[in-house]
């Protein structure tokens, strides 16, 4: 799920939802799309499935998931790169945030 976009060179914020949430729930609850529209920022919401974690949690707390290119960071980085290739993103301003 992505926020609205107007084809300019913009910052990107990748938002990781909390346990039991979906990307859509997180977008609504945080109102990040509204903030993104107001400040011309792209927001991406990667989703986590219950097959990876029964509560749909990101497993950041496992030591193996705290290394660049390993387990969970790899698909998040891949998704971020895909967004950056598909849209005009200012690579100096790419951020990740979440619950």
Residue frames as a rotation matrix with the C-alpha (Angstrom) as fourth column:
UNK 1
0.586 0.810 0.000 0.00
0.810 -0.586 0.000 0.00
0.000 0.000 -1.000 0.00
UNK 2
-0.604 -0.779 0.168 1.35
0.787 -0.616 -0.028 3.41
0.126 0.115 0.985 -0.97
UNK 3
-0.097 0.503 -0.859 0.28
0.412 -0.765 -0.495 6.94
-0.906 -0.402 -0.133 -0.19
UNK 4
0.877 0.406 0.255 -0.86
0.412 -0.364 -0.835 9.25
-0.246 0.838 -0.487 -3.01
UNK 5
-0.118 -0.993 -0.017 1.99
0.605 -0.086 0.791 10.47
-0.787 0.083 0.611 -5.19
UNK 6
0.789 0.474 -0.390 2.45
0.049 -0.681 -0.730 13.38
-0.612 0.557 -0.561 -7.58
UNK 7
0.740 -0.475 0.476 5.54
0.667 0.424 -0.613 12.22
0.090 0.771 0.630 -9.57
UNK 8
0.699 -0.585 0.412 8.11
-0.500 -0.811 -0.304 14.54
0.511 0.007 -0.859 -8.01
UNK 9
-0.212 -0.856 -0.472 11.45
0.142 0.451 -0.881 13.79
0.967 -0.253 0.026 -6.38
UNK 10
0.466 0.571 0.676 10.19
-0.611 -0.346 0.712 13.10
0.640 -0.745 0.187 -2.86
UNK 11
-0.596 -0.570 0.566 11.30
-0.802 0.377 -0.464 11.55
0.051 -0.730 -0.681 0.43
UNK 12
0.044 0.564 -0.824 10.15
-0.254 0.804 0.537 8.03
0.966 0.186 0.179 1.30
UNK 13
-0.405 -0.069 0.912 8.99
-0.912 0.108 -0.397 6.79
-0.071 -0.992 -0.106 4.71
UNK 14
-0.352 0.246 -0.903 8.58
-0.165 0.934 0.318 3.02
0.921 0.261 -0.288 5.13
UNK 15
-0.181 0.421 0.889 6.09
-0.967 -0.239 -0.084 2.29
0.177 -0.875 0.451 7.91
UNK 16
-0.717 -0.098 -0.690 6.15
-0.047 0.995 -0.093 -1.11
0.696 -0.034 -0.717 9.65
UNK 17
0.215 0.925 0.313 2.83
-0.555 -0.148 0.818 -1.96
0.803 -0.350 0.482 11.28
UNK 18
-0.449 -0.297 0.842 2.48
-0.892 0.205 -0.403 -3.45
-0.053 -0.932 -0.357 14.74
UNK 19
-0.991 0.086 0.100 1.30
0.077 0.992 -0.097 -6.88
-0.108 -0.089 -0.990 15.80
UNK 20
-0.350 0.910 0.222 -2.20
0.699 0.412 -0.585 -7.87
-0.623 -0.050 -0.780 14.68
UNK 21
0.173 0.394 -0.903 -2.36
-0.268 -0.863 -0.428 -4.86
-0.948 0.316 -0.043 12.35
UNK 22
0.390 -0.083 0.917 -2.53
0.877 0.336 -0.343 -4.72
-0.280 0.938 0.204 8.59
UNK 23
-0.739 -0.643 0.201 -0.84
0.673 -0.685 0.279 -2.02
-0.042 0.342 0.939 6.49
UNK 24
-0.263 0.732 0.628 -4.30
0.354 -0.532 0.769 -0.52
0.897 0.425 -0.120 5.93
UNK 25
0.666 0.473 -0.576 -5.08
0.677 -0.062 0.733 -0.42
0.311 -0.879 -0.362 9.69
UNK 26
-0.056 -0.811 -0.582 -1.71
0.892 -0.303 0.337 1.20
-0.449 -0.500 0.740 10.34
UNK 27
-0.744 -0.188 0.641 -2.20
0.555 -0.708 0.437 3.81
0.372 0.681 0.631 7.61
UNK 28
0.200 0.912 0.357 -5.60
0.336 -0.406 0.850 4.75
0.920 -0.050 -0.388 8.99
UNK 29
0.694 0.107 -0.712 -4.46
0.712 0.042 0.701 4.76
0.105 -0.993 -0.047 12.62
UNK 30
-0.196 -0.879 -0.435 -1.34
0.846 -0.376 0.379 6.83
-0.496 -0.294 0.817 12.03
UNK 31
0.798 0.558 -0.226 -2.90
0.313 -0.705 -0.636 9.19
-0.514 0.437 -0.738 9.47
UNK 32
-0.183 -0.978 -0.097 0.45
0.288 -0.148 0.946 9.11
-0.940 0.146 0.309 7.69
UNK 33
-0.260 0.110 0.959 -1.14
0.965 0.065 0.255 9.41
-0.034 0.992 -0.123 4.24
UNK 34
0.806 0.583 0.106 -2.69
0.579 -0.813 0.067 12.74
0.125 0.008 -0.992 5.22
UNK 35
0.578 -0.685 -0.442 0.66
-0.020 -0.554 0.832 13.98
-0.816 -0.472 -0.335 6.55
UNK 36
-0.333 -0.721 0.607 2.40
0.608 0.328 0.723 12.67
-0.721 0.610 0.329 3.43
UNK 37
0.220 0.507 0.834 0.02
0.952 -0.296 -0.072 14.56
0.211 0.810 -0.548 1.16
UNK 38
0.956 0.200 -0.216 0.50
0.262 -0.913 0.313 17.76
-0.135 -0.356 -0.925 3.16
UNK 39
0.455 -0.867 -0.202 4.32
-0.395 -0.400 0.827 17.51
-0.798 -0.297 -0.525 2.99
UNK 40
0.685 -0.115 -0.719 4.76
-0.705 0.144 -0.694 15.79
0.183 0.983 0.018 -0.40
UNK 41
-0.458 -0.759 0.462 6.25
-0.840 0.540 0.053 12.57
-0.289 -0.364 -0.885 1.00
UNK 42
0.052 0.400 -0.915 5.77
-0.564 0.768 0.304 8.99
0.824 0.500 0.265 -0.26
UNK 43
-0.208 -0.069 0.976 4.80
-0.913 0.373 -0.168 6.45
-0.352 -0.925 -0.140 2.38
UNK 44
-0.175 0.109 -0.978 5.04
-0.529 0.828 0.187 2.69
0.830 0.551 -0.087 1.87
UNK 45
0.112 0.340 0.934 3.46
-0.969 0.246 0.027 0.10
-0.220 -0.908 0.357 4.15
UNK 46
-0.567 -0.302 -0.767 4.95
-0.515 0.856 0.043 -3.39
0.643 0.419 -0.641 3.77
UNK 47
0.453 0.831 0.323 2.69
-0.826 0.255 0.503 -6.08
0.335 -0.494 0.802 5.16
UNK 48
-0.773 -0.583 0.249 3.43
-0.632 0.682 -0.367 -8.99
0.044 -0.441 -0.896 7.43
UNK 49
0.043 0.810 -0.584 1.40
-0.578 0.497 0.647 -12.18
0.815 0.310 0.490 7.19
UNK 50
0.537 0.233 0.811 0.32
-0.827 0.334 0.452 -14.61
-0.166 -0.913 0.373 9.88
UNK 51
0.935 -0.270 -0.230 2.35
0.172 0.912 -0.371 -17.34
0.310 0.308 0.900 8.11
UNK 52
0.011 -0.976 0.217 5.52
0.119 -0.214 -0.969 -15.46
0.993 0.036 0.114 9.13
UNK 53
-0.983 -0.177 0.046 4.27
-0.021 -0.144 -0.989 -14.66
0.182 -0.974 0.138 12.63
UNK 54
-0.485 0.857 -0.175 0.89
0.853 0.508 0.121 -15.72
0.192 -0.091 -0.977 14.05
UNK 55
0.213 0.553 -0.805 0.19
0.707 -0.656 -0.264 -12.18
-0.674 -0.513 -0.531 15.29
UNK 56
0.675 -0.031 0.737 1.58
0.668 -0.399 -0.628 -10.58
0.314 0.916 -0.249 12.09
UNK 57
0.808 -0.468 -0.358 4.44
-0.046 -0.656 0.754 -9.06
-0.587 -0.592 -0.551 14.11
UNK 58
0.609 -0.777 -0.162 7.72
-0.359 -0.087 -0.929 -8.04
0.708 0.624 -0.332 12.55
UNK 59
0.880 -0.270 -0.392 10.32
0.461 0.689 0.560 -10.22
0.119 -0.673 0.730 14.26
UNK 60
0.533 -0.679 0.505 12.85
-0.254 -0.698 -0.670 -7.42
0.807 0.229 -0.544 14.76
UNK 61
0.581 -0.239 0.778 13.67
-0.813 -0.118 0.571 -8.71
-0.045 -0.964 -0.262 18.25
UNK 62
0.884 -0.345 0.314 15.38
0.327 0.939 0.110 -11.88
-0.333 0.005 0.943 16.93
UNK 63
0.180 -0.916 -0.360 19.15
-0.106 -0.382 0.918 -11.39
-0.978 -0.127 -0.165 16.68
UNK 64
-0.458 -0.366 0.810 19.17
0.666 0.463 0.585 -12.86
-0.589 0.807 0.032 13.15
UNK 65
0.362 0.686 0.632 16.79
0.919 -0.375 -0.120 -10.11
0.155 0.624 -0.766 12.04
UNK 66
0.842 -0.089 -0.532 19.06
0.162 -0.899 0.406 -7.31
-0.514 -0.428 -0.743 13.23
UNK 67
-0.276 -0.959 0.063 21.66
0.260 -0.011 0.966 -7.61
-0.925 0.283 0.252 10.46
UNK 68
-0.019 0.185 -0.983 21.72
-0.788 -0.607 -0.099 -5.88
-0.615 0.773 0.157 7.09
UNK 69
-0.298 -0.069 -0.952 20.55
-0.898 0.359 0.255 -8.20
0.324 0.931 -0.169 4.32
UNK 70
-0.990 -0.093 -0.107 19.41
-0.047 0.928 -0.369 -10.97
0.133 -0.361 -0.923 6.66
UNK 71
-0.632 0.765 -0.124 15.97
0.751 0.565 -0.341 -12.52
-0.190 -0.309 -0.932 7.10
UNK 72
0.334 0.925 -0.181 13.42
0.856 -0.378 -0.353 -9.74
-0.395 -0.037 -0.918 7.65
UNK 73
0.061 -0.308 -0.949 15.57
-0.078 -0.950 0.303 -6.74
-0.995 0.056 -0.082 6.73
UNK 74
-0.829 -0.483 0.281 16.17
0.203 0.210 0.957 -8.22
-0.521 0.850 -0.076 3.25
UNK 75
-0.304 0.750 0.587 12.55
0.945 0.158 0.287 -8.17
0.123 0.642 -0.757 1.98
UNK 76
0.584 0.457 -0.671 11.96
0.570 -0.819 -0.061 -4.74
-0.577 -0.347 -0.739 3.55
UNK 77
-0.228 -0.759 -0.610 15.07
-0.134 -0.596 0.792 -3.43
-0.964 0.262 0.035 1.77
UNK 78
-0.807 -0.026 0.589 13.99
0.532 0.400 0.747 -5.13
-0.255 0.916 -0.309 -1.48
UNK 79
0.211 0.964 0.158 10.53
0.975 -0.197 -0.103 -3.54
-0.068 0.176 -0.982 -1.28
UNK 80
0.449 -0.124 -0.885 12.13
0.212 -0.947 0.240 -0.17
-0.868 -0.296 -0.399 -0.55
UNK 81
-0.653 -0.747 -0.127 14.38
-0.010 -0.159 0.987 -0.51
-0.757 0.646 0.096 -3.60
UNK 82
-0.520 0.539 0.662 11.38
0.852 0.374 0.366 -1.46
-0.050 0.755 -0.654 -5.76
UNK 83
0.585 0.727 -0.359 9.50
0.719 -0.670 -0.187 1.65
-0.376 -0.149 -0.914 -4.66
UNK 84
0.148 -0.621 -0.770 12.59
-0.060 -0.783 0.619 3.76
-0.987 -0.046 -0.153 -5.33
UNK 85
-0.835 -0.441 0.330 12.88
0.253 0.226 0.941 2.29
-0.489 0.869 -0.077 -8.84
UNK 86
-0.277 0.832 0.480 9.17
0.960 0.218 0.177 2.70
0.043 0.510 -0.859 -9.64
UNK 87
0.818 0.575 -0.027 8.86
0.572 -0.807 0.149 6.29
0.064 -0.137 -0.988 -8.37
UNK 88
0.121 -0.773 0.623 11.06
0.231 -0.588 -0.775 9.37
0.965 0.238 0.107 -8.25
UNK 89
0.897 0.121 -0.425 12.38
0.424 0.035 0.905 9.12
0.125 -0.992 -0.020 -4.69
UNK 90
0.490 -0.756 0.434 15.08
-0.621 -0.652 -0.435 11.33
0.612 -0.056 -0.789 -3.23
UNK 91
0.462 -0.323 -0.826 17.56
0.354 0.921 -0.162 8.69
0.813 -0.217 0.540 -2.04
UNK 92
-0.647 -0.689 0.327 19.00
-0.002 -0.427 -0.904 11.11
0.763 -0.585 0.275 0.53
UNK 93
-0.594 0.537 0.599 15.70
-0.804 -0.377 -0.459 10.98
-0.020 -0.755 0.656 2.40
UNK 94
0.044 0.552 -0.833 14.60
-0.282 0.807 0.519 7.38
0.958 0.212 0.191 2.92
UNK 95
-0.577 -0.142 0.804 13.41
-0.800 -0.100 -0.592 6.53
0.165 -0.985 -0.056 6.43
UNK 96
-0.304 0.528 -0.793 11.86
0.183 0.849 0.496 3.58
0.935 0.006 -0.355 8.24
UNK 97
-0.689 0.202 0.696 9.54
-0.708 -0.390 -0.588 3.79
0.153 -0.898 0.412 11.22
UNK 98
-0.193 0.697 -0.691 7.05
-0.124 0.681 0.722 1.57
0.973 0.225 -0.045 12.95
UNK 99
0.657 0.579 0.483 5.45
-0.595 0.005 0.804 0.11
0.463 -0.815 0.348 15.98
